[in-house]
């Protein structure tokens, strides 16, 4: 397995423990405000992660990611995130309105934290920016299952802001995200 090179890109390796400790400190010091801080930081890093993905794709002979068929893009992105240390990733469509990124071992998650809700906000910001770079319109990302809150995997939904707003609204009403997506 060849991991993505960090030296020519604008990426740095950050230990999983550091990312988890950062979240714990922000929860402690900012209470509910921690989520926006982490999501903003993740979003800011999406461009660099996508640049590293582009370099990785070209080095592997796949060509530029923007020119790949959707199924190949998803497969290569899953492999890239796995090789980069984020976790074992699968990416699959959910109907015509969203894509799910699943990982049973996502690096930002921390089952010991026992949060009451999904809490990989850095990742949600980064993934929203990353996948938005190849979309025809703006995309967002929302985590709906998380190992940090007791799930067996982390599941991120990637979709338009309108789709994610609908899902969020329905979640606040007690409807599960799968039903909310099926309503669209």
LODRENLUM-71378 format. One record per residue: x, y, z of N, C-alpha, C in turn. Coordinates in steps of 0.001 Angstrom, whole numbers, always signed. Layout:
# LODRENLUM-71378
n.xx	n.yy	n.zz	ca.xx	ca.yy	ca.zz	c.xx	c.yy	c.zz
X	Y	Z	X	Y	Z	X	Y	Z .
...
***
This chain:
# LODRENLUM-71378
n.xx	n.yy	n.zz	ca.xx	ca.yy	ca.zz	c.xx	c.yy	c.zz
+856	-1187	+0	+0	+0	+0	+890	+1235	+0 .
+619	+2124	-927	+1347	+3374	-1016	+468	+4482	-447 .
+947	+5136	+597	+156	+6206	+1198	+393	+7507	+441 .
-584	+8416	+469	-403	+9710	-185	+799	+10442	+405 .
+1551	+11078	-457	+2716	+11828	-16	+2286	+13131	+626 .
+2879	+13454	+1758	+2563	+14715	+2419	+3542	+15817	+2039 .
+4748	+15455	+1612	+5780	+16460	+1388	+5474	+17468	+288 .
+4977	+17078	-899	+4737	+18104	-1915	+3405	+18830	-1740 .
+2576	+18343	-859	+1258	+18955	-699	+1249	+19900	+497 .
+106	+20473	+732	-29	+21368	+1886	-713	+20642	+3038 .
-416	+19336	+3179	-979	+18540	+4267	+95	+18219	+5290 .
-348	+17989	+6503	+511	+17513	+7582	-184	+16324	+8216 .
+606	+15380	+8649	+26	+14249	+9370	-290	+14707	+10791 .
-1518	+14483	+11218	-1931	+14817	+12574	-2382	+13517	+13231 .
-1820	+13184	+14373	-2242	+11943	+15036	-3732	+11963	+15366 .
-4363	+10806	+15212	-5790	+10695	+15527	-6058	+11165	+16954 .
-5174	+10824	+17871	-5344	+11216	+19273	-5377	+12738	+19428 .
-4598	+13458	+18609	-4596	+14921	+18692	-5924	+15507	+18235 .
-6479	+14966	+17166	-7772	+15451	+16679	-8858	+15206	+17725 .
-8817	+14054	+18357	-9800	+13734	+19400	-9603	+14610	+20632 .
-8345	+14873	+20999	-8064	+15731	+22154	-8504	+17165	+21876 .
-8336	+17616	+20640	-8793	+18959	+20269	-10304	+19075	+20452 .
-11033	+18081	+19980	-12490	+18111	+20158	-12840	+18135	+21640 .
-12197	+17299	+22439	-12504	+17242	+23873	-12237	+18591	+24536 .
-11144	+19246	+24175	-10821	+20551	+24761	-11839	+21606	+24328 .
-12247	+21569	+23063	-13236	+22543	+22592	-14600	+22312	+23240 .
-14979	+21055	+23426	-16234	+20751	+24127	-16164	+21311	+25547 .
-15049	+21082	+26202	-14872	+21551	+27573	-14915	+23077	+27656 .
-14233	+23751	+26726	-14073	+25195	+26823	-15165	+26010	+26110 .
-15774	+25439	+25080	-16751	+26191	+24298	-18171	+25652	+24408 .
-18337	+24525	+25055	-19648	+23887	+25180	-20242	+23670	+23792 .
-21423	+24185	+23542	-22094	+23956	+22260	-21404	+24633	+21075 .
-20553	+25596	+21311	-19873	+26300	+20222	-18760	+25519	+19569 .
-18393	+24377	+20145	-17271	+23615	+19602	-17529	+23126	+18189 .
-18774	+22770	+17875	-19092	+22166	+16579	-18775	+23120	+15426 .
-19185	+24364	+15543	-18955	+25330	+14472	-17467	+25573	+14256 .
-16694	+25602	+15329	-15246	+25818	+15211	-14599	+24664	+14451 .
-14927	+23441	+14829	-14342	+22282	+14153	-14797	+22193	+12700 .
-16061	+22456	+12442	-16562	+22365	+11081	-15906	+23412	+10182 .
-15730	+24610	+10696	-15074	+25666	+9921	-13628	+25303	+9619 .
-12930	+24749	+10599	-11545	+24329	+10384	-11469	+23208	+9348 .
-12385	+22271	+9424	-12413	+21187	+8446	-12686	+21699	+7051 .
-13641	+22594	+6929	-13981	+23169	+5631	-12769	+23884	+5029 .
-12027	+24592	+5863	-10837	+25305	+5388	-9784	+24353	+4847 .
-9753	+23138	+5346	-8767	+22162	+4888	-9194	+21351	+3683 .
-10451	+21441	+3295	-10950	+20635	+2180	-10190	+20856	+884 .
-9836	+22096	+598	-9111	+22400	-637	-7762	+21681	-673 .
-7033	+21695	+436	-5731	+21030	+483	-5861	+19518	+376 .
-6880	+18962	+1017	-7099	+17516	+926	-7461	+17146	-507 .
-8292	+17958	-1161	-8634	+17678	-2556	-7398	+17809	-3441 .
-6538	+18785	-3167	-5293	+18923	-3934	-4412	+17697	-3791 .
-4319	+17163	-2585	-3543	+15937	-2371	-4186	+14760	-3096 .
-5516	+14721	-3123	-6234	+13674	-3857	-5941	+13784	-5349 .
-5939	+14992	-5876	-5624	+15203	-7287	-4222	+14680	-7583 .
-3244	+15048	-6759	-1870	+14578	-6954	-1812	+13050	-6888 .
-2519	+12472	-5953	-2549	+11025	-5775	-3146	+10350	-7014 .
-4271	+10882	-7510	-4914	+10314	-8701	-3986	+10358	-9914 .
-3347	+11487	-10127	-2446	+11636	-11266	-1261	+10677	-11117 .
-687	+10604	-9916	+456	+9709	-9683	+81	+8237	-9899 .
-1158	+7879	-9609	-1626	+6501	-9799	-2034	+6221	-11246 .
-2054	+7250	-12095	-2429	+7067	-13491	-3925	+7131	-13747 .
-4684	+7641	-12790	-6140	+7728	-12959	-6560	+8990	-13712 .
-5698	+9970	-13766	-6046	+11253	-14356	-6594	+12193	-13296 .
-7054	+13343	-13745	-7588	+14331	-12809	-8957	+13897	-12299 .
-9207	+14086	-10999	-10463	+13616	-10411	-11713	+14211	-11056 .
-11629	+15450	-11503	-12792	+16110	-12108	-13233	+15440	-13405 .
-12360	+14669	-14009	-12657	+14034	-15296	-13095	+12569	-15149 .
-13098	+12066	-13928	-13472	+10669	-13699	-14985	+10485	-13720 .
-15418	+9327	-14171	-16826	+8961	-14032	-17153	+8911	-12544 .
-18398	+9183	-12206	-18792	+9271	-10798	-18424	+8013	-10020 .
-18699	+6845	-10547	-18393	+5605	-9820	-16895	+5442	-9595 .
-16090	+5822	-10568	-14622	+5741	-10400	-14139	+6792	-9401 .
-14712	+7990	-9482	-14349	+9028	-8520	-14617	+8536	-7100 .
-15809	+7983	-6867	-16172	+7500	-5530	-15236	+6390	-5067 .
-14924	+5452	-5944	-14033	+4344	-5577	-12638	+4853	-5254 .
-12128	+5757	-6073	-10780	+6292	-5828	-10749	+7173	-4581 .
-11795	+7952	-4356	-11842	+8776	-3137	-11864	+7886	-1900 .
-12623	+6803	-1936	-12671	+5872	-795	-11287	+5289	-523 .
-10594	+4887	-1585	-9248	+4335	-1420	-8286	+5400	-895 .
-8376	+6594	-1438	-7517	+7693	-987	-7689	+7955	+512 .
-8933	+8099	+958	-9158	+8373	+2380	-8669	+7218	+3245 .
-8855	+6002	+2779	-8361	+4843	+3534	-6845	+4880	+3626 .
-6181	+5075	+2487	-4715	+5102	+2470	-4145	+6291	+3225 .
-4894	+7382	+3283	-4423	+8576	+4001	-4608	+8453	+5513 .
-5229	+7362	+5970	-5348	+7135	+7404	-6656	+7559	+8032 .
-7647	+7934	+7224	-8930	+8371	+7789	-9769	+7202	+8270 .
-9575	+6040	+7674	-10329	+4843	+8045	-10704	+4057	+6806 .
-11237	+2878	+7009	-11710	+2046	+5892	-13031	+2636	+5419 .
-13031	+3149	+4203	-14148	+3948	+3698	-14879	+3243	+2562 .
-16190	+3339	+2579	-17008	+2997	+1423	-17889	+4198	+1118 .
-18130	+4403	-159	-18963	+5523	-608	-20043	+4943	-1505 .
-21295	+5283	-1199	-22396	+4740	-1985	-23531	+5746	-2068 .
-24253	+5739	-3199	-25399	+6638	-3330	-26555	+6178	-2451 .
-27335	+7140	-1979	-28595	+6853	-1286	-29681	+7498	-2150 .
-30321	+6683	-2948	-31304	+7214	-3877	-30645	+8175	-4845 .
-31407	+9168	-5244	-30901	+10166	-6188	-30490	+11472	-5512 .
-30579	+11532	-4174	-30423	+12829	-3518	-29194	+12974	-2627 .
-28539	+11865	-2291	-27398	+11965	-1374	-26428	+10823	-1611 .
-25265	+10991	-1055	-24234	+9961	-1056	-23853	+9725	+395 .
-23605	+8469	+729	-23155	+8133	+2083	-21686	+7754	+2038 .
-20927	+8303	+2962	-19552	+7889	+3193	-19562	+7184	+4541 .
-19207	+5901	+4544	-19244	+5079	+5750	-17848	+4623	+6128 .
-17585	+4579	+7428	-16308	+4072	+7926	-16508	+3476	+9319 .
-16156	+2206	+9489	-16283	+1585	+10802	-15169	+1991	+11769 .
-14188	+2731	+11263	-13019	+3092	+12067	-12540	+4517	+11763 .
-13466	+5422	+11536	-13124	+6802	+11152	-12202	+7425	+12185 .
-11163	+8086	+11715	-10094	+8574	+12593	-10518	+9633	+13600 .
-11473	+10469	+13287	-11894	+11508	+14226	-12794	+10950	+15323 .
-13411	+9811	+15078	-14350	+9266	+16058	-13622	+8714	+17280 .
-14329	+8725	+18397	-13765	+8245	+19656	-14881	+7638	+20498 .
-15054	+6309	+20415	-16124	+5675	+21192	-16051	+5960	+22689 .
-14854	+6201	+23208	-14706	+6477	+24636	-15290	+7836	+25033 .
-15476	+8724	+24066	-16007	+10060	+24376	-17480	+10012	+24749 .
-18198	+9020	+24274	-19617	+8817	+24601	-20436	+10107	+24470 .
-20332	+10743	+23323	-21114	+11959	+23066	-22578	+11570	+22815 .
-23520	+12453	+23101	-24935	+12124	+22904	-25398	+12214	+21444 .
-24529	+12661	+20536	-24888	+12857	+19139	-23629	+12721	+18291 .
-23763	+12538	+16976	-22587	+12475	+16109	-21706	+13708	+16307 .
-20387	+13492	+16303	-19510	+14591	+16696	-18246	+14746	+15851 .
-18201	+14186	+14658	-17027	+14343	+13791	-17198	+15586	+12917 .
-17254	+16737	+13563	-17542	+17985	+12873	-16410	+18460	+11975 .
-15163	+18227	+12389	-14036	+18578	+11527	-14175	+17843	+10198 .
-14435	+16550	+10293	-14565	+15723	+9096	-15733	+16172	+8229 .
-16860	+16505	+8837	-18021	+16953	+8072	-17690	+18206	+7263 .
-16990	+19145	+7861	-16589	+20346	+7129	-15644	+20023	+5987 .
-14630	+19207	+6267	-13647	+18844	+5255	-14295	+18082	+4106 .
-15157	+17115	+4424	-15797	+16313	+3382	-16760	+17154	+2544 .
-17457	+18099	+3163	-18346	+18979	+2413	-17580	+19776	+1374 .
-16451	+20350	+1768	-15650	+21111	+818	-15037	+20188	-232 .
-14485	+19066	+192	-13833	+18115	-712	-14782	+17689	-1833 .
-15945	+17176	-1482	-16869	+16676	-2491	-17537	+17805	-3267 .
-17652	+18963	-2664	-18209	+20106	-3364	-17352	+20578	-4523 .
-16095	+20224	-4529	-15179	+20652	-5587	-15432	+19961	-6919 .
-16196	+18885	-6934	-16489	+18217	-8200	-17974	+18272	-8543 .
-18753	+18920	-7730	-20203	+18966	-7938	-20584	+20125	-8849 .
-21764	+20005	-9437	-22298	+21087	-10261	-22806	+22246	-9412 .
-23099	+21967	-8142	-23585	+22988	-7224	-22972	+22776	-5852 .
-23331	+23613	-4921	-22791	+23528	-3572	-23245	+22234	-2897 .
-22344	+21618	-2148	-22656	+20432	-1361	-22324	+20690	+97 .
-23002	+19983	+945	-22706	+20001	+2361	-22547	+18573	+2841 .
-22184	+18431	+4087	-21989	+17115	+4673	-22515	+17142	+6103 .
-23231	+16086	+6464	-23779	+15960	+7813	-23542	+14528	+8283 .
-23010	+14401	+9474	-22822	+13072	+10045	-24119	+12649	+10731 .
-24603	+11451	+10388	-25867	+10966	+10945	-25698	+9730	+11828 .
-24553	+9081	+11740	-24201	+7982	+12638	-22748	+8206	+13018 .
-22404	+7887	+14273	-21041	+8165	+14719	-20631	+7193	+15812 .
-19429	+6703	+15687	-18880	+5829	+16720	-18736	+6585	+18041 .
-18545	+7891	+17975	-18407	+8712	+19179	-19708	+8737	+19986 .
-20826	+8478	+19325	-22117	+8464	+20024	-22717	+7051	+20085 .
-21878	+6041	+19934	-22324	+4668	+20147	-22675	+3852	+18920 .
-22626	+4425	+17736	-22907	+3651	+16516	-21722	+2756	+16177 .
-21972	+1786	+15334	-20903	+876	+14926	-20047	+1456	+13811 .
-20485	+2543	+13229	-19747	+3192	+12144	-20011	+4687	+12188 .
-19201	+5418	+11437	-19504	+6813	+11153	-20121	+6835	+9763 .
-21222	+7543	+9630	-21883	+7707	+8330	-22110	+9186	+8102 .
-21552	+9656	+7000	-21702	+11045	+6585	-22608	+11093	+5373 .
-23598	+11966	+5382	-24432	+12210	+4216	-23876	+13418	+3479 .
-23720	+13282	+2184	-23235	+14369	+1348	-24345	+14679	+356 .
-24768	+15933	+348	-25862	+16329	-527	-25971	+17837	-603 .
-26975	+18288	-1309	-27194	+19736	-1441	-27596	+20304	-86 .
-27393	+21603	+105	-27846	+22226	+1347	-29344	+22026	+1589 .
-30142	+22007	+529	-31581	+21818	+677	-31901	+20414	+1192 .
-31225	+19414	+652	-31443	+18032	+1098	-31046	+17887	+2560 .
-29874	+18405	+2907	-29400	+18271	+4284	-30272	+19061	+5257 .
-30793	+20211	+4832	-31698	+20983	+5696	-32977	+20194	+5946 .
-33486	+19546	+4926	-34677	+18707	+5086	-34400	+17569	+6062 .
-33279	+16881	+5876	-32935	+15763	+6765	-32789	+16260	+8197 .
-32082	+17369	+8376	-31885	+17915	+9726	-33232	+18256	+10375 .
-34086	+18927	+9628	-35399	+19301	+10161	-36175	+18063	+10588 .
-36186	+17040	+9758	-36918	+15816	+10079	-36288	+15101	+11273 .
-34954	+15144	+11391	-34300	+14554	+12562	-34765	+15245	+13844 .
-34882	+16576	+13792	-35335	+17304	+14986	-36779	+16969	+15337 .
-37510	+16437	+14376	-38902	+16036	+14600	-39022	+14566	+14983 .
-37875	+13891	+15127	-37880	+12495	+15533	-37957	+11481	+14405 .
-37809	+11924	+13166	-37837	+11037	+12004	-36397	+10618	+11700 .
-36159	+9335	+11408	-34798	+8902	+11107	-34376	+9417	+9723 .
-33064	+9509	+9520	-32549	+10118	+8294	-32916	+9322	+7042 .
-33018	+8007	+7146	-33376	+7203	+5973	-34800	+7531	+5502 .
-35716	+7668	+6448	-37093	+8051	+6100	-37105	+9460	+5528 .
-36353	+10360	+6138	-36294	+11743	+5649	-35800	+11781	+4215 .
-34766	+11002	+3893	-34248	+10971	+2531	-35268	+10371	+1569 .
-35975	+9346	+2008	-36974	+8701	+1146	-38138	+9628	+831 .
-38347	+10646	+1655	-39441	+11593	+1443	-39140	+12586	+319 .
-37890	+12633	-86	-37504	+13609	-1140	-37728	+13054	-2528 .
***
